[in-house]
Amino acid sequence: MRSAAWRISLWATLAFAIGTMLVFAMLHRFVANDIQRRSDAWLSGEVWVLGDVAQRTPKDRLYRRVVGEVAELASREVPNRQRSTGNENDSVFFLQAGDDGPAKLWVGSGDGSANLAAIRSTKALVDVPYDVHVKGFNVPFRVAAVRIADGSHIYLGLSERDELRVLRSLRVRFLTLWLAIVLLGFVIVFYATRRMLGHVREITEAASRIGQSDLSSRVPNSRGNDEVGHLARTLNHMLDRIENTVHQLHTITDSLAHDLRSPLTAIRGKLETALSNDGRADQAEPIVSAIDELDWLTDFLNTSLDVAEAKADALRLSRTEIDLDELVKGMLDLYEPCMSDKGLSVQIRSAGSVKVLADPALLHRVIANMLDNELKHLPASCSVYLLLEADEDMAMLTVEDDGPGFDVDVRRQLFERRVRGRESRGHGLGLAFVEAVVRVHGGSVTATNRAEGGARLSITLPLWKAAPEAESHTLALTKG
């Protein structure tokens, strides 16, 4: 019920149902008006005939009999009249009466007093049939009247029972047919929409796997020439261009790394040779400074290339099962002497063995960058706290301190390249590299300042059992 096919089918069916119901309401009104128009025409014609007969018939002993028989004949001419279980004249009545007093002539069910009282209490339009509600009858009568020469009125009434029966039958049949059509339409729309969106879902699932396992994979191509087929072909063309672009990026970065590392290594070697051959102290200091600058430039080059590839999702990962608890403790053993020399205290709290699926070398560099960030930017006498925990799907590693925290000016751009604090001596790529590598592994990074003072940096990674590609073999993802 959460699928788009259900919502599309529901709204389409609802629109169709409302539209057809409005059409039926208009049709029902037209049929009701037409039936009433025909009934009014019959009443007007018959009451005029009865009035003419009553006016021409002598007022003797045969008057009541003649006029009554003519009224009986008129009542039998009602088309499609359904007889009731009682008197057969309960659907039609004939009444002759003056403006006051009892009825002079009555043909119908009962004595006519209730009909006469109802007629006299109803405000009627001249020469136009009107509705009269008679006590004891659930259905109103349609009454037409004509005035004759002696001052009395001839009334002819027709029950609307048959008209309502026809309309009720029409409503029942329509609603039955309408319900069947609406249900059938919903099933057809839902099936067609679900089938169409099924192709879209297959394309989505295939596209989500591309880049996590192999850039050479492609989305399934529909045989049809519809919009879904065009979408699949367009995505495949786009993936072709992405694969070519990533291949070119690998080629460029490999060539750049090789072309720059080789002369930098050669220069460093010559400087070390010159340093070892020249024992003068005044010449040694500039050479050592130049070697340090070359080391900084080499590290900057390597990190810049790695960050560029990670930002472009072009890293080639060799994922294996890693115990994050063991890795963090091993890294902390390496950094603890340096932190102690600077006067920093380190505390770690771990939930125990936490296994993730990641590239060991890259994850090692991520943790190293996080610890380097603490080592380079914290003043002496500060404390560093490491917290490793896990839930059902994700592992979280948090590094926080009680130092000055992140600069307000750069807090929103911490994970951008070349962004660093005012007093930082780094090249501004450490946290950018952390964010890029963690994101490629399917995790996330957050950096905030603690309310009680200090900085907090947290990374989350999918656990081994929750990783989407949890195989022990190597996965080719990106970088070279």
Order of alpha helices (4+ residues) and beta strands (2+ residues): alpha-alpha-beta-beta-alpha-beta-beta-beta-alpha-alpha-alpha-beta-alpha-beta-beta-alpha-beta-beta-alpha-beta-beta
